[in-house]
Each structure stands twice: as C-alpha cells, then as structure tokens.
C-alpha cells in the first residue's frame, strides 16, 4: 500500500512564522524525509503562513512543534 489519504491519515494545520520560500527550503529535507509525513505545504501567501501536514500515522502536533522549533521556527495549531 502506497502513501495516500485514508481516514487514518490525519491532517495537521499550523500557524507559523515561515514567511518566505527560502525559509520553506530550510524545513524541506526535514519533512520530505520524515517517515510519518505523506504530504506537506506552507502557504507563504496566507497571513498565518499556514503549514498543512498529512500524516500516515499518529504524529502529534507537539512533535511537529518541536521539529520546527529545532529549526528556529515557531508554530501553533490552527483549528480547521
């Protein structure tokens, strides 16, 4: 079975301070190589610089916050 959206693939949504494409490139290897992340994107056009992450398994919001903090970024969960 490949990586594709199913009911077990939760979508996590965050407000971030990732405001430019250059900053998105900093986190790209981190998220592209993460075994539990299927798909992710940062909307640098949005006022909240929204990060959306689709996961395979139960990765917690806190784990994402810690990963981004380690890269020097701030994020907080956003409600749908």
MDTraj code that builds the backbone (N, CA, C; nanometers):
import mdtraj as md
import numpy as np

residues = "UNK UNK UNK UNK UNK UNK UNK UNK UNK UNK UNK UNK UNK UNK UNK UNK UNK UNK UNK UNK UNK UNK UNK UNK UNK UNK UNK UNK UNK UNK UNK UNK UNK UNK UNK UNK UNK UNK UNK UNK UNK UNK UNK UNK UNK UNK UNK UNK UNK UNK UNK UNK UNK UNK UNK UNK UNK UNK UNK UNK UNK UNK UNK UNK UNK UNK UNK UNK UNK UNK UNK UNK UNK UNK UNK UNK UNK UNK UNK UNK".split()
xyz = np.array([
    [0.0841, -0.1186, 0.0000],
    [0.0000, 0.0000, 0.0000],
    [0.0883, 0.1245, 0.0000],
    [0.0655, 0.2173, -0.0912],
    [0.1431, 0.3405, -0.1013],
    [0.0928, 0.4462, -0.0052],
    [0.1619, 0.5585, -0.0068],
    [0.1207, 0.6717, 0.0767],
    [0.0052, 0.7432, 0.0095],
    [-0.1140, 0.7281, 0.0622],
    [-0.2277, 0.8032, 0.0094],
    [-0.3273, 0.8300, 0.1198],
    [-0.4115, 0.9274, 0.0962],
    [-0.5043, 0.9724, 0.2011],
    [-0.6122, 0.8684, 0.2277],
    [-0.6243, 0.8333, 0.3539],
    [-0.7295, 0.7445, 0.4014],
    [-0.7819, 0.8055, 0.5307],
    [-0.8862, 0.7478, 0.5885],
    [-0.9344, 0.8022, 0.7154],
    [-0.8271, 0.8023, 0.8250],
    [-0.7245, 0.7171, 0.8122],
    [-0.6198, 0.7122, 0.9140],
    [-0.5068, 0.8125, 0.8860],
    [-0.5215, 0.8938, 0.7810],
    [-0.4213, 0.9957, 0.7504],
    [-0.4696, 1.1316, 0.7992],
    [-0.4403, 1.1630, 0.9257],
    [-0.4868, 1.2921, 0.9765],
    [-0.4166, 1.4098, 0.9098],
    [-0.4848, 1.5222, 0.9087],
    [-0.4302, 1.6469, 0.8554],
    [-0.4072, 1.7407, 0.9728],
    [-0.2829, 1.7850, 0.9880],
    [-0.2475, 1.8794, 1.0938],
    [-0.2275, 2.0163, 1.0303],
    [-0.2789, 2.1198, 1.0944],
    [-0.2723, 2.2555, 1.0393],
    [-0.2166, 2.3492, 1.1462],
    [-0.1166, 2.4284, 1.1047],
    [-0.0480, 2.5171, 1.1988],
    [-0.0344, 2.6584, 1.1440],
    [-0.0320, 2.7550, 1.2333],
    [0.0090, 2.8928, 1.2041],
    [0.1593, 2.8958, 1.2291],
    [0.2377, 2.9540, 1.1357],
    [0.3831, 2.9541, 1.1510],
    [0.4425, 3.0923, 1.1251],
    [0.5735, 3.1015, 1.1468],
    [0.6469, 3.2222, 1.1084],
    [0.7397, 3.1929, 0.9892],
    [0.7017, 3.0947, 0.9085],
    [0.7763, 3.0588, 0.7871],
    [0.7196, 3.1463, 0.6752],
    [0.7858, 3.2594, 0.6495],
    [0.7269, 3.3620, 0.5637],
    [0.7797, 3.3679, 0.4211],
    [0.8873, 3.2950, 0.3905],
    [0.9469, 3.3033, 0.2566],
    [0.9771, 3.1643, 0.2009],
    [0.9967, 3.1578, 0.0698],
    [1.0337, 3.0306, 0.0063],
    [1.1688, 2.9819, 0.0586],
    [1.2584, 3.0773, 0.0850],
    [1.3901, 3.0419, 0.1373],
    [1.3773, 2.9693, 0.2711],
    [1.2863, 3.0156, 0.3559],
    [1.2638, 2.9506, 0.4850],
    [1.1966, 2.8142, 0.4676],
    [1.1096, 2.8023, 0.3673],
    [1.0463, 2.6730, 0.3390],
    [1.1542, 2.5712, 0.3011],
    [1.2556, 2.6145, 0.2262],
    [1.3639, 2.5244, 0.1858],
    [1.4417, 2.4704, 0.3052],
    [1.4448, 2.5461, 0.4146],
    [1.5143, 2.5009, 0.5355],
    [1.4461, 2.3769, 0.5933],
    [1.3141, 2.3738, 0.5919],
    [1.2415, 2.2610, 0.6520],
    [1.2142, 2.1478, 0.5522],
    [1.2352, 2.1737, 0.4244],
    [1.2034, 2.0753, 0.3205],
    [1.2668, 1.9378, 0.3465],
    [1.3982, 1.9288, 0.3723],
    [1.4557, 1.7951, 0.3961],
    [1.3984, 1.7279, 0.5212],
    [1.3703, 1.8068, 0.6216],
    [1.3153, 1.7544, 0.7462],
    [1.1817, 1.6837, 0.7226],
    [1.0916, 1.7500, 0.6500],
    [0.9588, 1.6927, 0.6260],
    [0.9579, 1.5908, 0.5127],
    [1.0373, 1.6131, 0.4081],
    [1.0411, 1.5176, 0.2970],
    [1.0962, 1.3818, 0.3392],
    [1.1845, 1.3798, 0.4371],
    [1.2470, 1.2550, 0.4806],
    [1.1837, 1.1952, 0.6060],
    [1.0797, 1.2588, 0.6569],
    [1.0143, 1.2079, 0.7777],
    [0.9252, 1.0891, 0.7406],
    [0.9431, 0.9744, 0.8068],
    [0.8681, 0.8539, 0.7681],
    [0.7168, 0.8609, 0.7898],
    [0.6696, 0.9511, 0.8750],
    [0.5258, 0.9578, 0.9032],
    [0.4538, 1.0683, 0.8259],
    [0.5274, 1.1495, 0.7517],
    [0.4660, 1.2599, 0.6777],
    [0.4477, 1.2213, 0.5314],
    [0.3228, 1.2252, 0.4856],
    [0.2880, 1.1899, 0.3483],
    [0.3050, 1.3107, 0.2566],
    [0.2468, 1.4223, 0.2994],
    [0.2450, 1.5428, 0.2174],
    [0.2433, 1.6627, 0.3102],
    [0.3072, 1.7713, 0.2666],
    [0.3085, 1.8930, 0.3476],
    [0.3199, 2.0139, 0.2569],
    [0.2763, 2.1288, 0.3079],
    [0.2891, 2.2534, 0.2325],
    [0.2838, 2.3707, 0.3286],
    [0.3474, 2.4805, 0.2861],
    [0.3405, 2.6052, 0.3607],
    [0.2850, 2.7102, 0.2664],
    [0.1794, 2.7774, 0.3079],
    [0.1193, 2.8844, 0.2284],
    [0.1784, 3.0177, 0.2745],
    [0.2865, 3.0610, 0.2076],
    [0.3528, 3.1853, 0.2463],
    [0.2728, 3.3085, 0.2037],
    [0.1675, 3.2891, 0.1246],
    [0.0798, 3.3995, 0.0835],
    [-0.0248, 3.4310, 0.1906],
    [-0.0527, 3.3318, 0.2767],
    [-0.1534, 3.3475, 0.3816],
    [-0.0962, 3.4292, 0.4970],
    [-0.1774, 3.5107, 0.5590],
    [-0.1317, 3.5940, 0.6709],
    [-0.0773, 3.5100, 0.7858],
    [-0.1277, 3.3876, 0.8022],
    [-0.0825, 3.2987, 0.9091],
    [0.0290, 3.2042, 0.8647],
    [0.0741, 3.2155, 0.7374],
    [0.1799, 3.1273, 0.6849],
    [0.1483, 2.9824, 0.7214],
    [0.0340, 2.9356, 0.6762],
    [-0.0233, 2.8076, 0.7183],
    [0.0591, 2.6887, 0.6687],
    [0.0930, 2.6021, 0.7639],
    [0.1595, 2.4746, 0.7362],
    [0.0542, 2.3651, 0.7474],
    [0.0413, 2.2858, 0.6401],
    [-0.0505, 2.1713, 0.6406],
    [0.0330, 2.0450, 0.6266],
    [0.0061, 1.9486, 0.7128],
    [0.0799, 1.8229, 0.7103],
    [-0.0183, 1.7074, 0.7112],
    [-0.0062, 1.6200, 0.6106],
    [-0.0846, 1.4967, 0.6057],
    [0.0071, 1.3846, 0.6525],
    [-0.0379, 1.3080, 0.7501],
    [0.0458, 1.2041, 0.8085],
    [-0.0087, 1.0648, 0.7828],
    [0.0806, 0.9673, 0.7917],
    [0.0412, 0.8267, 0.7777],
    [-0.0111, 0.7754, 0.9108],
    [0.0483, 0.8204, 1.0168],
    [0.0239, 0.7636, 1.1484],
    [-0.0031, 0.8747, 1.2476],
    [-0.0016, 0.8403, 1.3710],
    [-0.0332, 0.9369, 1.4759],
    [0.0885, 1.0172, 1.5191],
    [0.1340, 1.1085, 1.4352],
    [0.2362, 1.2030, 1.4772],
    [0.1606, 1.3159, 1.5468],
    [0.2104, 1.3594, 1.6596],
    [0.1359, 1.4592, 1.7363],
    [0.1696, 1.6011, 1.6921],
    [0.0785, 1.6918, 1.7216],
    [0.1032, 1.8332, 1.6935],
    [0.2291, 1.8782, 1.7663],
    [0.2469, 1.8277, 1.8885],
    [0.3629, 1.8656, 1.9683],
    [0.4941, 1.8231, 1.9014],
    [0.4950, 1.7055, 1.8377],
    [0.6156, 1.6594, 1.7674],
    [0.6523, 1.7549, 1.6534],
    [0.5521, 1.8031, 1.5812],
    [0.5765, 1.8980, 1.4721],
    [0.6302, 2.0287, 1.5287],
    [0.5708, 2.0755, 1.6369],
    [0.6152, 2.1997, 1.7008],
    [0.7619, 2.1875, 1.7431],
    [0.7990, 2.0742, 1.8012],
    [0.9369, 2.0508, 1.8445],
    [1.0317, 2.0474, 1.7246],
    [0.9920, 1.9786, 1.6165],
    [1.0759, 1.9724, 1.4959],
    [1.1026, 2.1123, 1.4400],
    [0.9975, 2.1928, 1.4305],
    [1.0137, 2.3275, 1.3760],
    [1.0936, 2.4173, 1.4697],
    [1.0718, 2.4014, 1.5982],
    [1.1462, 2.4811, 1.6955],
    [1.2962, 2.4521, 1.6835],
    [1.3315, 2.3259, 1.6597],
    [1.4715, 2.2868, 1.6433],
    [1.5343, 2.3541, 1.5198],
    [1.4504, 2.3904, 1.4223],
    [1.4978, 2.4604, 1.3021],
    [1.4909, 2.6122, 1.3178],
    [1.4458, 2.6578, 1.4333],
    [1.4386, 2.8014, 1.4596],
    [1.3069, 2.8675, 1.4225],
    [1.2028, 2.7869, 1.4021],
    [1.0721, 2.8408, 1.3647],
    [0.9710, 2.8213, 1.4762],
    [0.8691, 2.9069, 1.4752],
    [0.7586, 2.8977, 1.5704],
    [0.6347, 2.8508, 1.4961],
    [0.5578, 2.7639, 1.5593],
    [0.4271, 2.7284, 1.5018],
    [0.3320, 2.6938, 1.6142],
    [0.2041, 2.7064, 1.5839],
    [0.0987, 2.6707, 1.6789],
    [-0.0180, 2.6135, 1.6012],
    [-0.0890, 2.5177, 1.6605],
    [-0.2017, 2.4538, 1.5901],
    [-0.3103, 2.5561, 1.5538],
    [-0.3684, 2.5354, 1.4368],
    [-0.4834, 2.6162, 1.3910],
    [-0.6028, 2.5226, 1.3813],
    [-0.7175, 2.5715, 1.4193],
    [-0.8398, 2.4926, 1.4050],
    [-0.8825, 2.4962, 1.2587],
    [-0.9484, 2.3901, 1.2127],
    [-0.9980, 2.3826, 1.0729],
    [-1.0926, 2.4972, 1.0437],
])
top = md.Topology()
chain = top.add_chain()
for i, resn in enumerate(residues, 1):
    res = top.add_residue(resn, chain, resSeq=i)
    for name in ("N", "CA", "C"):
        top.add_atom(name, md.element.get_by_symbol(name[0]), res)
traj = md.Trajectory(xyz[None], top)
